[in-house]
Amino acid sequence: MGDPATKSDPPFEVVPTGAAVGAEIRGLDVRTLDDATFLALRQEWLTHKVLLFRGQSMSDDDLVAFSKRFGPLDLAPASATDNVGSQEKSRPDIWIISNVVEDGKPIGALGSDEAEWHTDMSYVDQPPMASVLYSLEIPPSGGDTSFANMVTALDALPDDLRAKIEGRIANHDSSYTSVGELRAGAEPVTDVTKAPGARHPIIRTHPESGEKALYLGRRSNGWIVDMDRAENEALLDALWAHCADPRFSWTHQWRKGDLLIWDNRSLNHKREAFDPKSRRVMHRCQIKGDTPA
Ligand code: SIN
């Protein structure tokens, strides 16, 4: 006979996307999670890699409090310009992603262009393990965010490509944002072998699940350390073409009040462009990670 004082089902529903990553969690207000519910949720996050919560109603303090349950926060990344409005400057733990301009200054980063496939802030030595993104204003169309599972991408990598990257290190350029804008204070990159940033193994092991994943950062200005430039470009093109295969990915169409948390240690993501005349306002927290190994 089971002990009635032991495990009960968590008070939420898990609805997998049916794609290579992601699940929607239904029935929760993330502002009011008890410890047991949070632990069950964290396990779902490790399993599905990106979780979606619809219909949340969160202040910046709520976003920070929820994010901090996963671990201490990282500061927001450097934007393309120092000329951002006072809203972004007021909360160093929140990164505002927006195309909205107020009083002649963008209130946030990344504008309305496409953001290339990337994993967040891999150009630092200890990139954030997770990002938490909350939608405050959403355009009528466009601006979808896609996630690609780098564990399944590595598993499916042809043997010849895998042999070329086993044991290799890549440099992750820090000069440009994912929409290709030069970050404040950075110099244009003219030679990828001299790009600033951080160096990480191309195949990394997830510190919690033990899964191996491709860890490429972003295509722009990537360099496989000690590789000849022509060979580097050809190999990176082949690896990124493989990773872009839709069988590894899931695309999220945003609604106001959506909250996503994703695992940067095993996923890439990208954002579609949208009409610059419409408004998109998102607030993001990033949770500290450790050195990729
Ligand atoms: C990002 O975190 O790279 C931006 C994603 C988005 O704006 O949807």
Residues whose N, C-alpha, C, O or C-beta is under 5 A from the ligand:
A	BS01	SIN	I97 G143 T145 R271
